């Protein structure tokens, strides 16, 4: 399985990207390949364009972004990615917030996430926080990645 990991940040470098690294480590520990890992600047059009291009790639089976999901005026990842999805996975947000509450308490209330399927590819948008990405990637996304990909492409059966 080929995973695309994109961190959305106004500043920083891949070497300093702890949130993205947590996602990469979870996928690699499960034997999945990271086909691209990028750091891009925030902004609705920039994020939407990047995710759209990733959805068009033949080597990408799953996309995970980190960043731009907060409640600040510049946080637009959820709004940029939502129109690219044909199907929502609302239970992801429920599970994520349940697990996040155990780690960070009521601070989880400011954490927005998004999960769905676009062009038969599962897409997850996470906060740019190493704890959040670790929780989401290791506890939810990676354990379900193969099944989600199979279901999204029609190569699996719903249980």
Secondary structure, DSSP 8 states (H G I E B T S, - for coil): -EEEEEEE-SS--GGG-HHHHHHHHHHHHTT-EEEEEEEE---HHHHHHHHHHHHT-TT-SEEEEESS-SSSTT--HHHHHHTT-SEE-HHHHHHHHHHHHHHHGGGGGG---EEEEETTEEEEEE-S-HHHHHHHIIIIIHHHHHHHHHHHHT-S---
